[in-house]
Amino acid sequence: MRKDPIEYRFLVIEDNFGDYFLIEEYLSEHIQSPQLTHASTFFEAKEFLSDLEKQFDVILLDLSLPDSSGEKLIVEIIELAKGFPVIALTGFTDLDFSIKSLALGVSDYLLKDDLTPAMLYKTLIYSIERKKYIDDLQKSERNYSNLFHLSPLPKCVCNKETLEILDVNQAAVNHYGYSREEFLNLHFGDLFLEKGLFLDQNGNRMECEKPMKAVHKKRNGEIIQVEIVSSLIQFNDSESCLILVNDVTEKNLHLQTIEKQNAAFREIAWIQSHIVRAPLARLMGLVNLLETEMNPAEEETKTILKYIQTSANELDQIVRDISEKSEEVTRSEEKS
């Protein structure tokens, strides 16, 4: 029979050496190299479990030790176990106590008389895998908690149907001015400018997983414009909405300022291309007229007119350049 090659580490707390050697033999039938540490009293077990350098995959606990037994022993070992799975071993059949021991935190409850190598191995592997699953689940919950509570953007979890607020992060508390306790007495619709309606700017009711823009009101009465993104999650065994709120008030004000500046720029460009160029064109025409009717002997006047003509041409080119750039800005705005 192929044996499990993993070097599992076991703490066996058992005062009966015959039972200890039987457990060791059973483990060796299915595990290639089990690493056993033996404690025959609660005091010895406490010393092993207090050593921070010692790590165990499973603790096998006899419920009748010379210096402790029963419920008191279970509670003390569970407290010392630092999360290691604890499997209770006993020679007495007591269904009520076995149920109670599971409630106290043991991973499983085995009768010594019914114990077999296969049963013991299977129970150990189930306990180890169960602990890994619980550890992964707790890690996932911690990651969610960190992403939620440490986010710089306001977030909250709401009941999918009523939008009652079930949880809220610190960023939301800081941004809206409500305390956490006040938030948990609201539903998400209370944040909207028209309280209770939770409508977007187009009059549509908010739906989970549907992005929307809205107007919110802070606790101090300040009105803000927000963009809302939400997704469905399971929270406390119920279908809920995880909602992220992005305050875009300053961004929108900035965009409005830019739009006003662009409008002013377009107006200036229009003035340059239509109003300024009209007298400039007349000036250039007058210079041409004077050149054609001027006495050729008046060289000095001719030179002056030439300078005027050159300057007028340069100014005309500047006005043309301004007009072209304004057209480029207009085309870019139309594309965006």
C-alpha positions as CSV (number, residue, x, y, z in Angstrom):
1,M,0.0,0.0,0.0
2,R,1.3,3.4,-1.0
3,K,1.8,5.6,2.1
4,D,1.3,9.4,2.4
5,P,4.8,10.9,2.0
6,I,4.0,14.2,3.8
7,E,5.7,14.5,7.1
8,Y,2.8,15.5,9.3
9,R,3.5,16.7,12.8
10,F,1.2,15.4,15.6
11,L,1.0,16.2,19.3
12,V,-0.5,13.2,21.0
13,I,-1.7,14.0,24.5
14,E,-2.2,10.6,26.0
15,D,-1.4,9.2,29.5
16,N,-1.9,5.5,28.5
17,F,1.3,4.4,26.8
18,G,-0.5,1.4,25.3
19,D,-2.9,3.7,23.6
20,Y,-0.1,6.0,22.5
21,F,1.8,3.2,20.9
22,L,-1.4,2.0,19.2
23,I,-1.9,5.5,17.7
24,E,1.7,5.5,16.6
25,E,1.2,2.2,14.9
26,Y,-2.0,3.2,13.2
27,L,-0.5,6.4,11.9
28,S,2.5,4.5,10.5
29,E,0.2,2.3,8.4
30,H,-0.9,5.2,6.2
31,I,1.8,7.9,6.7
32,Q,5.3,7.3,5.7
33,S,7.1,9.3,8.3
34,P,4.7,10.7,11.0
35,Q,6.4,13.2,13.4
36,L,5.0,12.5,16.8
37,T,5.4,14.5,20.0
38,H,4.1,12.8,23.1
39,A,2.7,14.5,26.2
40,S,1.3,12.3,29.1
41,T,-0.2,15.2,31.2
42,F,-1.8,18.5,30.6
43,F,1.2,20.3,32.1
44,E,3.5,18.7,29.5
45,A,1.1,19.5,26.7
46,K,1.0,23.1,27.9
47,E,4.8,23.4,27.8
48,F,4.8,22.1,24.2
49,L,2.0,24.4,23.1
50,S,3.6,27.4,24.8
51,D,6.7,26.9,22.7
52,L,6.3,29.3,19.8
53,E,8.8,27.4,17.6
54,K,6.7,24.2,17.7
55,Q,4.1,23.8,15.0
56,F,1.6,20.9,14.7
57,D,-0.8,19.8,12.0
58,V,-3.1,18.1,14.5
59,I,-3.5,17.6,18.2
60,L,-4.8,14.2,19.4
61,L,-6.3,14.7,22.9
62,D,-7.2,12.0,25.4
63,L,-10.0,13.5,27.5
64,S,-8.9,11.8,30.8
65,L,-5.5,13.0,31.9
66,P,-4.1,12.7,35.5
67,D,-4.1,16.5,36.0
68,S,-7.1,17.5,33.9
69,S,-10.1,16.1,32.1
70,G,-13.4,16.6,30.4
71,E,-14.8,20.1,29.4
72,K,-12.2,22.0,31.3
73,L,-9.4,20.1,29.5
74,I,-10.9,20.8,26.1
75,V,-11.3,24.5,26.8
76,E,-7.7,24.9,28.0
77,I,-6.2,22.9,25.1
78,I,-8.3,24.8,22.5
79,E,-7.0,28.0,24.0
80,L,-3.4,26.9,23.8
81,A,-3.7,25.2,20.4
82,K,-3.2,28.5,18.4
83,G,-5.6,27.3,15.8
84,F,-4.2,23.8,15.4
85,P,-7.0,21.2,14.9
86,V,-7.8,19.2,18.0
87,I,-9.3,15.7,17.8
88,A,-10.8,14.3,21.0
89,L,-10.1,10.6,21.9
90,T,-12.1,8.9,24.6
91,G,-12.9,5.4,25.8
92,F,-16.4,6.3,26.9
93,T,-19.5,6.6,24.7
94,D,-21.3,9.9,25.6
95,L,-23.3,11.3,22.7
96,D,-24.3,14.5,24.6
97,F,-20.7,15.3,25.6
98,S,-19.4,14.5,22.1
99,I,-21.8,17.1,20.7
100,K,-20.8,19.5,23.4
101,S,-17.1,19.0,22.7
102,L,-17.6,19.8,19.0
103,A,-19.4,23.0,20.1
104,L,-16.3,23.8,22.3
105,G,-14.1,23.8,19.2
106,V,-12.7,20.2,18.7
107,S,-12.5,19.1,15.0
108,D,-13.7,15.6,15.7
109,Y,-14.6,13.2,18.5
110,L,-13.4,9.6,18.2
111,L,-14.0,6.5,20.4
112,K,-10.8,4.5,21.0
113,D,-12.6,1.2,20.8
114,D,-13.9,2.0,17.3
115,L,-10.6,3.4,16.1
116,T,-9.0,1.8,13.0
117,P,-5.9,3.0,11.0
118,A,-8.1,4.0,8.0
119,M,-10.6,5.9,10.2
120,L,-7.8,7.7,12.1
121,Y,-6.0,8.7,8.9
122,K,-9.1,9.9,7.2
123,T,-10.1,11.9,10.2
124,L,-6.7,13.5,10.4
125,I,-6.7,14.5,6.7
126,Y,-10.2,15.9,6.9
127,S,-9.2,18.0,9.9
128,I,-6.1,19.3,8.2
129,E,-7.9,20.1,5.0
130,R,-10.8,21.7,6.9
131,K,-8.3,24.0,8.7
132,K,-6.7,25.0,5.4
133,Y,-10.2,25.8,4.0
134,I,-11.0,27.9,7.0
135,D,-7.7,29.7,6.9
136,D,-8.2,30.5,3.2
137,L,-11.7,31.7,3.9
138,Q,-10.5,33.9,6.7
139,K,-7.7,35.2,4.5
140,S,-10.3,36.0,1.8
141,E,-12.4,37.8,4.4
142,R,-9.5,39.8,5.6
143,N,-8.6,40.8,2.0
144,Y,-12.1,41.9,1.4
145,S,-12.1,43.8,4.7
146,N,-8.9,45.6,3.8
147,L,-10.0,46.5,0.3
148,F,-13.3,47.8,1.7
149,H,-12.2,49.6,4.8
150,L,-8.9,51.0,3.6
151,S,-10.2,52.2,0.3
152,P,-9.7,56.0,-0.2
153,L,-13.1,56.2,-1.9
154,P,-16.5,56.0,-0.1
155,K,-17.9,52.5,-0.1
156,C,-20.9,50.9,1.5
157,V,-22.8,47.6,1.4
158,C,-26.6,47.8,1.1
159,N,-29.5,45.4,1.1
160,K,-30.2,44.6,-2.6
161,E,-33.9,45.2,-2.3
162,T,-34.3,48.0,0.2
163,L,-30.8,49.6,-0.1
164,E,-30.6,49.7,3.7
165,I,-26.9,50.4,4.6
166,L,-25.4,47.3,6.2
167,D,-21.7,48.3,6.3
168,V,-19.7,51.5,5.5
169,N,-16.0,52.3,5.3
170,Q,-14.1,55.1,7.0
171,A,-13.8,57.1,3.7
172,A,-17.6,57.4,3.5
173,V,-17.7,58.5,7.2
174,N,-15.1,61.2,6.5
175,H,-16.6,62.3,3.2
176,Y,-20.3,62.5,4.1
177,G,-19.9,63.6,7.8
178,Y,-22.2,60.9,9.2
179,S,-20.9,58.6,12.0
180,R,-20.8,54.9,11.3
181,E,-23.8,54.4,13.7
182,E,-25.8,57.1,11.8
183,F,-24.9,55.4,8.5
184,L,-26.2,52.1,9.7
185,N,-29.6,53.7,10.5
186,L,-29.9,55.0,6.9
187,H,-30.6,53.5,3.5
188,F,-28.6,54.5,0.5
189,G,-31.6,56.6,-0.9
190,D,-31.3,59.0,2.1
191,L,-28.0,60.3,0.6
192,F,-29.7,61.5,-2.6
193,L,-30.8,65.1,-2.9
194,E,-34.4,64.0,-3.1
195,K,-34.4,61.8,0.0
196,G,-36.0,58.4,-0.3
197,L,-36.3,58.5,-4.1
198,F,-32.7,57.3,-4.9
199,L,-33.1,58.5,-8.5
200,D,-30.4,59.5,-10.9
201,Q,-30.4,62.7,-12.8
202,N,-32.6,61.2,-15.5
203,G,-35.2,60.1,-13.0
204,N,-34.3,56.4,-13.1
205,R,-34.3,54.3,-9.9
206,M,-30.9,53.1,-8.9
207,E,-30.2,49.4,-9.8
208,C,-27.3,47.3,-8.5
209,E,-24.6,46.7,-11.2
210,K,-25.8,49.7,-13.2
211,P,-23.5,52.7,-13.2
212,M,-25.2,56.0,-12.7
213,K,-24.7,59.7,-12.0
214,A,-26.5,61.4,-9.2
215,V,-26.7,64.4,-6.8
216,H,-26.0,63.7,-3.1
217,K,-26.4,65.7,0.0
218,K,-23.9,65.5,2.8
219,R,-24.8,65.7,6.5
220,N,-23.8,69.4,6.6
221,G,-26.1,70.2,3.6
222,E,-23.4,70.4,1.0
223,I,-24.5,69.3,-2.4
224,I,-22.2,67.1,-4.4
225,Q,-22.3,65.4,-7.8
226,V,-21.3,61.7,-7.7
227,E,-20.7,58.8,-10.0
228,I,-21.9,55.4,-8.6
229,V,-20.6,51.9,-9.4
230,S,-22.1,48.9,-7.8
231,S,-21.9,45.1,-7.9
232,L,-23.7,42.2,-6.4
233,I,-22.1,40.4,-3.4
234,Q,-23.0,37.9,-0.7
235,F,-22.9,39.7,2.7
236,N,-23.9,37.9,5.9
237,D,-25.6,35.2,3.8
238,S,-27.8,37.6,1.9
239,E,-27.6,39.2,-1.6
240,S,-26.4,42.7,-1.3
241,C,-24.9,45.6,-3.3
242,L,-21.3,46.8,-2.8
243,I,-21.5,50.4,-3.8
244,L,-18.5,52.7,-4.6
245,V,-19.2,56.5,-4.8
246,N,-16.8,58.9,-6.6
247,D,-17.3,62.6,-5.9
248,V,-16.9,64.3,-9.2
249,T,-18.0,67.8,-8.1
250,E,-14.6,69.4,-8.5
251,K,-13.9,67.5,-11.7
252,N,-17.2,68.8,-13.2
253,L,-16.5,72.3,-12.1
254,H,-13.1,72.1,-13.7
255,L,-14.6,70.8,-16.9
256,Q,-17.1,73.7,-16.9
257,T,-14.3,76.2,-16.4
258,I,-12.4,74.7,-19.3
259,E,-15.6,74.8,-21.5
260,K,-16.1,78.5,-20.6
261,Q,-12.4,79.2,-21.4
262,N,-12.7,77.4,-24.7
263,A,-15.9,79.4,-25.6
264,A,-14.1,82.6,-24.8
265,F,-11.2,81.5,-26.9
266,R,-13.4,80.7,-29.8
267,E,-15.1,84.1,-29.5
268,I,-11.7,85.8,-29.5
269,A,-10.6,83.8,-32.5
270,W,-13.8,84.7,-34.3
271,I,-13.2,88.4,-33.6
272,Q,-9.6,88.0,-34.8
273,S,-10.6,86.3,-38.1
274,H,-13.7,88.4,-38.9
275,I,-13.6,91.8,-37.2
276,V,-9.8,92.5,-37.0
277,R,-9.2,91.2,-40.6
278,A,-11.7,93.6,-42.1
279,P,-9.9,96.9,-41.3
280,L,-6.6,95.1,-41.9
281,A,-7.8,94.1,-45.4
282,R,-8.9,97.7,-46.1
283,L,-5.5,99.0,-44.9
284,M,-3.7,96.6,-47.2
285,G,-5.9,97.7,-50.1
286,L,-5.2,101.4,-49.4
287,V,-1.4,100.7,-49.5
288,N,-1.7,99.0,-52.8
289,L,-3.8,102.0,-54.2
290,L,-1.2,104.5,-53.0
291,E,1.6,102.5,-54.6
292,T,-0.1,102.5,-58.0
293,E,-0.9,106.3,-57.9
294,M,2.3,107.5,-56.3
295,N,4.9,109.6,-58.1
296,P,7.9,107.3,-58.8
297,A,10.3,110.1,-57.7
298,E,9.0,109.9,-54.1
299,E,11.3,107.1,-53.1
300,E,11.1,107.8,-49.4
301,T,7.3,107.6,-49.4
302,K,7.6,104.4,-51.4
303,T,9.9,102.9,-48.8
304,I,7.5,103.8,-46.0
305,L,4.6,102.2,-47.9
306,K,6.6,99.1,-48.4
307,Y,7.2,98.8,-44.6
308,I,3.5,99.3,-44.0
309,Q,2.7,96.6,-46.6
310,T,5.1,94.1,-45.0
311,S,3.8,94.8,-41.5
312,A,0.2,94.4,-42.7
313,N,1.1,91.1,-44.4
314,E,2.7,89.8,-41.2
315,L,-0.3,90.8,-39.1
316,D,-2.6,89.1,-41.6
317,Q,-0.6,85.9,-41.3
318,I,-0.8,86.0,-37.5
319,V,-4.6,86.4,-37.7
320,R,-4.7,83.4,-40.1
321,D,-2.7,81.3,-37.7
322,I,-5.0,82.1,-34.8
323,S,-8.0,81.2,-36.9
324,E,-6.5,77.8,-37.9
325,K,-5.7,76.9,-34.3
326,S,-9.2,77.8,-33.2
327,E,-10.6,75.5,-35.9
328,E,-8.3,72.7,-34.6
329,V,-9.6,73.2,-31.0
330,T,-13.2,73.1,-32.3
331,R,-12.6,69.9,-34.3
332,S,-11.0,68.2,-31.3
333,E,-14.0,69.2,-29.0
334,E,-16.5,67.8,-31.6
335,K,-14.6,64.5,-31.8
336,S,-14.5,64.1,-28.0
